[in-house]
């Protein structure tokens, strides 16, 4: 009986090892924005619940959203899944998983500003009032187009971290961020003298989806 039990354990161990070896690698972009860690955890949970064997692997070095989309599109691309705000263009290029991972919180925007300039926003009552101030955004974020088409001046940068330094040296006046992002970003940079402006909220529809490469439609179904 003991020998039989030992054989069963060996068989189970071999089956487990074979399953582990068969796990498919799912490659995702390693974004520089630390707020994206939540999405990686949500993706891992979704894959774990799918009943399939998947292992997540970041693709380095860190890259911008536009670059990750381009690398997910091509036949020889090295990105399998990414997460970003949806647009018509992005849904035409990739396979969207139409579940708003952050329930639309990304579309509620509050502003990071310099501490010594926070009071100047107290009299802003309308979008017209806000047009006297310049926002900062990354150049390939959908928010940049939304703000500009709303008549708001925007200065762009090609790197996420650069935007905080540009704000400090007065290249622009405020940095709109999601309500789930702004506080942590200020707390992570106490040396910069920044704060969250408390009187203005910008609101527009924004859903952040998982997007899957067209090469792997089954992965979108499993997510």
C-alpha positions, 0 to 999 in steps of 0.5 A: 500500500505504501509503495502504491501511494508513493507511485501515485505521488510520483505520478501527480508530481510528474503531471504538475511538472508537465502542466507547469512546463506547458504554461504559456508565457503572456508578455506585457509592457513594463510601464514606467507609471507605478499606478499601473501595478494594480492592472498587472495584479488584476490581469494575473487574477483574471488569468488565474481564474481562466482555468488555463496555465499562464505565466506573466512576463514583463517586456523590458525596457520600460516603454510608452503606451504608443510603443507598446501598442505598435509592438502588440499589433505586428505579426512579429511583435513581442507584446501579448496584452497591455492595459490603456484607456480605450479609443476607437483607434485602439479598438480597431488595432487590437482586441479589447476586453470590454470591462472597465478595470478601474470602473471609469475612475480614470475619467475623473481628473484632479490636478497636481500643482506647485504648492505655491500656486495652488491658490490661483485655481480657486477662482476657476469656475468654468472650462473657459476660466481654465483656458488661461492655464496650461496642462501637462500630459504625455504626448501619446495619452488619449487625454491629450487630445481630449483636453485640446479638443475641449479648448484647453492648452496642453504641453506634452512630454515623451516621458512620464517622470519628466512631467513632474520636473517640468511642472516644478520648473513652470513649463506648465501650470497643472498636471491632470491625473486620475483620482486614484493616481494623484495623491500617491504621486505627490506623496512619492515626491515630497522633495518637489513641493507639489500638492493636489489642487482641491477645488477643480475636477475634470470629468470625461468618459474614460474606460481603461481596458485590457487589450490583446494582440490580434495574434491571440484572440483566445487570450482575450476570451480567457481574460 
